[in-house]
Amino acid sequence: MKSNFVVRTLTGLIFVLVLIGGILWNWMTFAILFAVITGMTIWEFTTIINQNLNLQVNRLITTVAGVYLFAAVFAFNREIAGAEVFIPYVLSIIYLPISELYLRYEKSLLNWAFALMAQLYIALPFSTICILSFFKSYENHTYLVYYTPIFTLSVFIFIWLSDSGAYIVGSKIGKTKLFPSISPKKSWEGSIGGAIFAIIASQLIALNAHNFSETSPLLNHLGWAGLAIVVVIFGTWGDLVESMIKRRLGIKDSGNILPGHGGMLDRFDSSLMAFPAAMVYIYTVRCFA
């Protein structure tokens, strides 16, 4: 038991350090880190689908397409390439249903459906991180692109603290089940406690955000609190969605690549809903600011 706790703690610590280091170091380490994460998560997802539903989802093409989508969105937002960078991705999406015509698998429709699900459920949400991390500034009649890691890092901080807060509060006073049919251990009390943890963190970030970015538009205290609430709500839904998938597949963890923590999907389930929601929130706030 003690051994498992040590392994889980070390794995969690290394995971957090790698994630924070990759985000803060520079835009290149950010791109490499999340391209790898996107690929590993899609490969893991398609693997558990094939194994537990007896399907033949094309793991290679689905994974390569998902990683390429992330790279394309990154290149477009970094202004390394224009909109034509998306053409290969569109071709790969067209290829998937056509290939099923010739492979003639018994469950070809499901193979195609889950390949597309991997794009919508994993590749697209990870790609929105690029939109959060790059902002344009018009200076001296020129548009300049700046890498701004504060929003990406903040989303992870809100998720981590809300999870910790939900566990602490829920284990002490949690009585009202949040979603018993999917995740019996989650409670409303824990979720509210987790949200309070995240909101407190958002105010600390609001005080120090200017140290991370002097060029991109930042939020005020109320705006940061709103972002924390959005991340907590959609992060909770993301966790529940993955729990629903695992329950339908009859598995406990999505993988075992992270000792004591399960698989990649287990670690990023909340962020798959939180990042798109955070992107919509931030850009909506900017429109009305």
Phi, psi and omega in degrees: 000314179296321179299317179296322179295317180296314180299315180297318181295314180296317179298315179297319181294314179296319179302312181294318181295318179296318181295311181295316180298317180295325180286316187276336187300297174191178184292335180287316178294326175301312183295315181296315182302309186280337172295317178295316179299317179301312180297315181295321182290318179294317179299318179295316180299310181294330178294312182290331175294312180297318184289321188262345177245006179055050180247176178230053177299134180289094186295319185295306182294320180297318180291314179299319179297317180296317178294320180296321178301315178300313181297322181292315178296321177299309183297322180293316181286332177277356182060036172276331181216161178269192184296339180296345180296341181276351183301312178300326179294316178300319179297322179293324178292323176292324182297322187303308179290325180296320181297327180294335177297323186266333179286330174057042175288153181296325183248047185299323180296318178291323177302313180295317182298316182285332174296318177290325178299321179299325179290315183284323186276330185240303186298313182296312177301318178296326180294330180293342177298325179296323180292325178288333191264353180231130179230147181261145177228133181266110183225131178053046178064024181223139175274123177248143181252128181242139175275122184234094186282354188299321182290317179299312180296321181297320179300316179295319179298316179297319179295313182297315182289324178292323176296315180295316180296321179295321179292315182295308182291317182297322180289338181269312187230004183293119180230324184271113184293135181281312182207073189300331182287340182249314183221088186299338185277342182281140180231158177296321180298317179295318180296318178294319177298318178297321178297321179296317177302314182293321180295319177299316179298323181296326179287328175291321177294320180301326180287334187240004185300328182295340178286340180265333183210124177251359188245328184268157178292129180249167183267156172276184184300317180294320179297319178293322177297319178298319178297318179300317180296316178300315181296318181296314182297308183285331175295322176296316177299320179299318177297317180293323179297315179294323176298321178297317180298312181295323179295319179292329180275346180074035180236157180270315180236155179282344180184188180224023183290336179247097184309125180085351183235357180087220184252185181296319180296326177296326183276333186245012182302315181295320184291338181294336174260327186290320183293313176300320180295319179296320178299312179299318181298310184297316181288330175293316178299319180296325181293326184257003181287000000 
